Amino acid sequence: MIFDFEPGDKVYNPNNKEWGIGQVQSIIKQKVTVNFENVGKKVINAENIELKRINDQN
C-alpha cells in the first residue's frame, strides 16, 4: 500500500478528532509518526488507522 503523506504534512484522524491537528514527522513502511497538538507524538499503523491530510492551499 502506498501512502500519500510526506514529512511536514498536516493531518487529522477523523475517528479521534479530539487529538487535534498533527504534523507528520516520519514514515517507515506503514508506520507514520505524527505529532498531534493535543496528545503529542503517536506512531500510527496506517493500515489500521485512517489519517486525512489537511490542505493548506489558500
Residue, then its C-alpha position, 0 to 999 in steps of 0.5 A: m500500500i502506498f501512502d500519500f503523506e510526506p514529512g511536514d504534512k498536516v493531518y487529522n484522524p477523523n475517528n479521534k478528532e479530539w487529538g487535534i491537528g498533527q504534523v507528520q514527522s516520519i514514515i517507515k513502511q506503514k508506520v507514520t509518526v505524527n505529532f498531534e497538538n493535543v496528545g503529542k507524538k503517536v506512531i500510527n499503523a496506517e493500515n489500521i488507522e485512517l489519517k486525512r491530510i489537511n490542505d493548506q492551499n489558500 
